[in-house]
Amino acid sequence: MFTVIIFIAVLAVLVLAHEFGHFIVAKRAGVRVEEFGFGFPPRFVGVQRIHDHGKKKWRIIWGAKPLVGQGYNYVESGNTVYSLNWLPLGGFVSLKGENGECADEKDGFRQQKALIRLLVLSAGVLMNLFLAAVLLSFGFMRGIPMDVESARVHARVTGAHVGIVSVLSGTPAAEAGIIEGDIVKGVDSQSQIHLIDLQHYINARAGAPITLHIERNGTALDKQITPITLPQTGKGGIGVALAETGLVSYSPPWAVVEGFRSAGMLTKETLKGFGQLITGLFQGHRLAEEVTGPVGIAVLTGKVARMGFVYLLQFMAILSINLAILNIIPFPALDGGRVLFVIIELFRRGKPVDKNIERTVHAIGFTLLILLVLVVTFNDLSAMRGAFSGIFKRLF
């Protein structure tokens, strides 16, 4: 239950931020926003501000259709309906005239200039990138776990430790039972050793046994290991990748600077990852093996939340960047697909693509996206069937 609640809360923040970007830019551009919804229809409940005999009131709308009357007379104000929908896996902003209707009304989406429409369509992506930067900024004020070597000169570092990032098979470390995630507390008589000092120490003792003091899940362990000259480096080593990590924090002004800088770096790396993923598709790689669906993300969100609030902030920032990049991909039904149609219109010197053709293309794209979600969800459930089996055993 904890995982479900945290996942829905995280999803709500990311989705509402994205849709708020569309909402606020559309409002500023004079486009009527008919509905701002969290989750996908059918609608569970909505609220709308109306005028009743000259007074402004909020009315509640239950179900998929607005109720008329409700015991008093009112004049439809045309104000936005803010709704909560039954499928809490996304959100939407419904714009007047976005499907080509209301062609003679100035507050319709299609009646706006191409540049305005591009801004409205791109605003959700920009808001997600901005949200990531804000989350990282708050994280840096409190302290974010990261590689100490990448910290700036004005950073405050606490709780620094050397961790095992990976272990090569067939090496002294693997034979001694060292595993990824172990924390190095010291070596021989030295305690709280830094990364550079540890690397030099191991390199100088190739062929001589050493005692590595590690911590694993709160338990102290001693491992007897004899370093060798590794063929990969030509230096003494035990066959592990090491990283010195700690909580890195900054004063508020610098935290904001670092938050936005880190968001930019994460965006760059995520774009590179998406590029590799798409390239892999053309090389015959299966997409389901590379992509995690809602179930996998939900499980991962629960695990991260249990690690601490600052870890959750960092994870939310990464998810927000991924959501932004995913949406800007020029695929039908996504923001990027809609942007592509506006760009095509510009190349055609203001002549839009036939609305029926565009509507059909987006419908096909949406269907394909749903099928993709189903595939990766099935993949997630298959990968986690052992965990689900354990749950059922405890229930029955």
N, C-alpha and C positions, 0 to 999 in steps of 0.2 A: 504493500500500500504506500509506503514511504517513497519508493521509486516512482510509482504512478503519479503521486501528488507533485513531486519535484519536477518530473518530466513535463507535466501539464503546465506548471508554473513557468518553467524555462521556455517552453514553446509559446506560451502566451506573451511573454516579454518580447521574444524575437519576432513573432508574427505581428503583434500590435505595433511594434516599432516600424516594421516594414510597411504595413498598411497605413500607418499614420503619415509616413512620407508621401504616399500617394494622396492621402486625404488632405493634408495641409496645403500641398502645392496646387491641387485641384481647386480647393476653396479660394486660394489667393488668386488663381487665374480666372475666377468667376464661373467655374464649372459646378453645376449642382451635383452634390454627392447624395444619392438617394438612400444608400445604406452602407454602414460601416459594421462589418460582422466579424466576430471571432468564431472559428469553426466553419464547417461547410453545412449548407442547408440539408434538411429542413430546419426552419427557425424554431427555437424553443421559446424564447421570449425576446422582446425588444422594447425600447423606450424611444419616444419622440416628443420633442417640445412643440406644443401647439398653442393657439390663441383661443381662449374661451371667453366670449363677451368682453373682449379687450384685455383680458388677463392672460399672462403666459403660464402655462402649466405643462407638466410632463404626463403623458399618457402611456400606459403599459399595453403592449401588443402581444397577446399570447398566440402561439401557433404560427403557421406559415402565412396567413393572410391578415391584413389589418382589420381590426374590429371597427365598425362604423356606429356612431351614436354613443354607446357606453353611458346612457342616461343623461347626456347633456348635449347641447348643440355646440359645435365648434367649426371653425374654418380651417381647412387644411393649409398649413403654413408652407409646405414644401420643405420643411426642415429634415435633416438626416435622421434616419432610423438607426439606432445603435443596438445591435442584436447579438445574442448568444445562440449559437446553433448546435445541433445535436452531434455533429462529428468534429470533435476538438482537435483536428490535425492540420489546421491551417487558418486562413482568414481571407477576407475579400473586401474590396471597396467597389460598390456599384455606382457607376457614373451615368448621369443622364445622357442619352443619345450615343452611348459607346458602341452600340450595334447598328447605328445608322438611322435610328428613329429620331423624331423631333428635329427634322432637318431645317425647319424655319425658325428655331428658337435659339437665341444667342447664348444661353447657358448650357447648351449641349456640348459634349466632349468633341464630337466630330466637327463641330462648327469652329473649333479653335484653330489657330495657325499651327503648322507642322512643328515649329520649335516649341510651342507651349505643350503640345501633345507629347513630344519627346521628353520634356522636363517632367511632366506628370508620370509618364511610364517609367522613367529612370529614378524617380524620387525614392521608391522603396528600396532599391539597391543602395543608393547613397545613404539612406537612413540606417541601413544595417551596418555599413562600413563605419558610419559615425558612432553608432551604438557600440561597436567593438572597441573603438578608440576610447570612448568614455569608460567602458567596463575595465579596460586595461589601465586607464589613468587611476581609477579608484583602487584597482589592485596594487599598483605601484605605491600608492599612499600607505597601504597596509603592509605590503611586502609580498612579492610574487616569487614562487619557486622557479629558479632558472639557473643556467650555467653561469657560474661566478665570473668566468673569463670574459663573458659578453657584457658584464655590468660596466657602466660608465664611471669615470673617476669620481663623480660627486654622489655615488650611490652609497647606501648603508647596507652592509651585508651581515646577516645574522644566521646562526645555525648552519654554517658551511660544513660540508662533509664530502668525502670522495665516494662515489657510487660506481658499481659495476653496471655498465650499459649493455654489454653483450659479452658472450664467451665463445671462443672458437673451439669447435670440436677437435678432439685429438691432441689438445695442448695440456700442459701441466695444470692449468686452472680447471679445465674440464675434468681431468682425472682426479683432482683433489675434491671435486664436488662443489666448486664455486658456481653460483648461478646468477642470472640477471636479476638485479634488484638488491643484491647484497651491498651493505655499506661497510667500507673499510674504516675501521676505527684506529688501526695502527699496524706497524710491522716490527717484529722482534721487540726491542726495548723502547721503540719510539711510538708515542701515542699522538692522536690528533694531527697526523701528518698531512701536509698539503699535496696537491696533485703533482706538481713539478718535482718536489722532493721525493715522493714515492716512486715516480718514474725513474729518476736518477739512481735511487737506492736499488731498485730491482735490476736496472741495466748493469750496475757495477758488480752484481752478485750472480752472474750467469754461471751455472754449474755448482753453486753453493746453496744448500737448503736454507730457507727462511720460514718464519712463522707469521702468517697473515692473520691479524685479529679482525674478525668481521662481526657484523650484527645482521641477523636475519629475523624479521618479524618480531623484534624486541628481544631475541635470544642471542647471547654472545657465543661465538664459536671461534676456535683456533684451527687454522688449516696449515699443515706442513706442505710446502711447495718448493721445488727446485727450479729456478728460472733457467731457460735455455736461450740460445741465440735464435731468434725467430727468422725464418727465411723471408718473411714479408717485409721486415724492417732492417734486418742485419744487426739488430741490437738485442741485448738481453731483455727477456720478457716472459710472461706466464700465459699469454694468449687471451687477454681481456681488453675491452675498450673501456676507458675510465672517463669520468666527468666529475668535476667539482661543482656541486650545486649548493644553493642556499636561498634564504629569503632575501630578495633584493628590493629595497624601498628607496624612495626619494622624497624630498620636500615637495609640497603640493605643486608649485610652479613647474619643477622639473618632472614631477610625476605625469603631468599633462603632456609635456613635451615627449617624454618617453612612451607614454600611452599611444599617442598618435604615430610616433616613429615605429613602434612595435606593430601597430595595426597595419601600417604600410608594408613592413617586411613580411608579416604573416599573409597579407593579401598577395604579395608577389610569389611567395612559396606555394600558396594554395593554387594560384593560377598555373604555376608550373606543374603541380600535381594533377590538376584537371587536364592539362595538355598531354601529360604522360598517359593518363587514363584513356583519353580519346585516341591517342596514337596506338595504344594497346588494343583497342577495338579493331583497328585496321590490320593488326598483326595476329588476329584470331584469339585474343584473350577473352575469356568469359567475363561479362560485366558483373554478374552476380557475385563473383569471387572478389571483386574489387570494391563493391559498394555495400554500405551498411544501411539498412532500412529503419523505419520508425522503432521497431522492437529493439534492434541492436543499440540505437542511440539512446533509447529509454533506459536500458540496462546500464549502459556506460554512464549516463547522467546520474543514476542512483549511486554508482560506485564512486564517481568523482565527488558528489555531494557529501558522502560519508568521510572523505578525506579532509574536508574543511571548506569554509565559505570562500576563501581566496582561490582555491583550486576550482571551485564552481564558477567564479567570475571569469577566470582564465578560459575555462572550457566553453562558457557561453560566448565569449568573444570569438573563439575559433568557430563555433557553430554559426554565429552571425555572419562572419566572413564567408563561410561556405554557402550559407543561404543566399547571400548577395551574389556571389559568382554563379551559383546554380541558376538563379533567376535571370541573369543577364545573358546566358547562353542563347543564341538566336534559334530557339526551338519553338515551334507553335505552342500556344497556350501559356508559355512563360512570358515574363516582361520583355526579355530579349527578342522573342518571336514577334511581339507586337511592335517593338521598336523597329524591327526589320521591315515591317510593312510600311511604316511611316517613311523610312529611308528610301524604300522602293518608290513611294509616292513622290519624294523629292527628286529622284532621278528621272521620274516621268513628268517632271515640270508641273507638279501640283495635281496630277491626275491620279486619284486613289485607285487601289485595286478594288474590284467589285466586292461589295460588302458580303454578298452571299458566298463568294469564293473564300474570302478571308474567314468568315464564320465557320465554313466547312473545314478549312485547314486547321483552325484552332480546336475544333471539336475532335478531329482525328488525333491531333497532338495531345489533347487532354486524355483521350482514351489510351494512347500509348504510355503516357506517364502513369496512369492508374495501373496498367498492366505491369510496368516496371516496379512500382511500389509493391504489388502483389508478389512478384518474383523475388525481390530482395527480402521481403518479409518472410516468405517461405524459407529462403536461405538462412535468415536469422534464426527462425524457429528450429530448423534442422540442426544448426550449429549448437543451439542451446537446449536440445531435447533432453540432455542429461540433467540440466538444472530444473526443467519443468517436471521431469520424472520425479526428482527429489521432492518437489513441492507437493505433488499428488500423493506421494507416499506418506508425507507428514500429515496431509489432510485426511486421508482415509486409513 
